[in-house]
């Protein structure tokens, strides 16, 4: 019985900066899902949508953030926001996958040294 209770325990403690980034990505995914849903029913004239993209990209070490990087980020958030549902585990998994994809983009965009 004790084993079943501990299955949701985290196996690895992430650094605080990664925890913060994942938290912001989770909030961004939920906000995007909400506002995309509102836009589908033509309630899209709202100035209150959060946009953590620039902050998240800065925290992830992107010194320069050109328009194509922001477009990549926006498309990534839009795509993953469609996958989430009202389940923290699902949202966390999507946030982690977004983080991984952004880091792969960073690696691919870096000039060969």
C-alpha positions as CSV (number, residue, x, y, z in Angstrom):
1,X,0.0,0.0,0.0
2,X,2.9,2.4,0.8
3,X,4.4,1.8,-2.6
4,X,1.2,2.9,-4.4
5,X,1.2,6.1,-2.4
6,X,4.8,7.0,-3.4
7,X,4.5,6.4,-7.1
8,X,3.9,10.1,-7.7
9,X,7.0,11.1,-5.7
10,X,9.6,12.9,-7.7
11,X,12.7,10.9,-8.4
12,X,14.9,14.0,-9.1
13,X,15.1,17.4,-7.5
14,X,15.4,20.0,-10.2
15,X,17.4,23.1,-9.8
16,X,15.4,26.1,-8.7
17,X,15.9,28.0,-12.0
18,X,14.5,25.0,-14.0
19,X,11.6,24.7,-11.5
20,X,10.8,28.4,-12.1
21,X,11.0,28.0,-15.9
22,X,8.7,24.9,-15.8
23,X,6.3,26.9,-13.6
24,X,6.1,29.7,-16.1
25,X,5.7,27.3,-19.0
26,X,2.8,25.6,-17.2
27,X,1.1,29.0,-16.6
28,X,1.7,29.9,-20.3
29,X,0.2,26.7,-21.5
30,X,-2.9,27.1,-19.3
31,X,-3.3,30.7,-20.3
32,X,-2.9,30.0,-24.0
33,X,-5.5,27.2,-23.8
34,X,-8.0,29.5,-22.2
35,X,-7.4,32.4,-24.6
36,X,-7.4,30.2,-27.7
37,X,-10.7,28.7,-26.5
38,X,-12.1,32.2,-26.1
39,X,-10.8,33.2,-29.6
40,X,-12.7,30.2,-31.1
41,X,-16.0,31.7,-29.8
42,X,-14.9,35.2,-31.0
43,X,-14.0,36.6,-27.6
44,X,-10.5,37.5,-28.6
45,X,-10.3,41.2,-28.0
46,X,-8.5,41.0,-24.7
47,X,-5.3,42.7,-23.4
48,X,-5.0,40.5,-20.3
49,X,-3.3,37.5,-21.7
50,X,0.1,36.9,-20.1
51,X,3.1,36.5,-22.3
52,X,6.1,35.0,-20.6
53,X,7.9,34.0,-23.8
54,X,10.6,36.7,-23.7
55,X,11.2,36.0,-20.0
56,X,11.3,32.2,-20.4
57,X,13.7,32.5,-23.4
58,X,16.0,34.8,-21.5
59,X,16.0,32.5,-18.5
60,X,16.9,29.6,-20.8
61,X,20.0,31.5,-22.0
62,X,18.9,33.0,-25.4
63,X,21.0,36.2,-25.5
64,X,19.3,37.2,-28.7
65,X,15.7,36.6,-29.4
66,X,14.9,37.3,-33.0
67,X,11.3,37.2,-34.4
68,X,11.7,33.7,-35.8
69,X,12.6,32.4,-32.3
70,X,9.5,34.1,-30.8
71,X,7.4,32.5,-33.7
72,X,8.9,29.1,-32.9
73,X,8.1,29.6,-29.2
74,X,4.5,30.8,-29.9
75,X,3.8,27.8,-32.2
76,X,5.3,25.4,-29.6
77,X,3.1,26.8,-26.9
78,X,0.0,26.8,-29.1
79,X,0.6,23.2,-30.1
80,X,1.2,21.9,-26.6
81,X,-1.7,24.0,-25.1
82,X,-4.0,21.9,-27.2
83,X,-2.7,18.7,-25.6
84,X,-3.3,19.8,-22.0
85,X,-6.3,19.0,-19.9
86,X,-7.3,19.7,-16.3
87,X,-4.7,17.3,-14.9
88,X,-1.5,18.7,-13.3
89,X,0.5,15.7,-14.3
90,X,-0.4,16.2,-18.0
91,X,0.3,19.9,-17.8
92,X,3.7,19.2,-16.1
93,X,4.6,16.6,-18.8
94,X,3.8,19.1,-21.5
95,X,5.7,21.9,-19.8
96,X,8.7,19.6,-19.6
97,X,8.4,18.6,-23.3
98,X,8.2,22.3,-24.2
99,X,11.4,22.9,-22.2
100,X,13.2,20.1,-24.0
101,X,12.1,21.3,-27.4
102,X,13.3,24.8,-26.6
103,X,16.6,23.5,-25.4
104,X,17.0,21.5,-28.6
105,X,16.2,24.6,-30.7
106,X,18.9,26.4,-28.7
107,X,21.4,23.7,-29.4
108,X,20.5,23.6,-33.1
109,X,20.8,27.3,-33.5
110,X,24.2,27.6,-31.9
111,X,27.1,28.0,-34.3
112,X,29.5,25.0,-34.3
113,X,32.4,25.7,-32.1
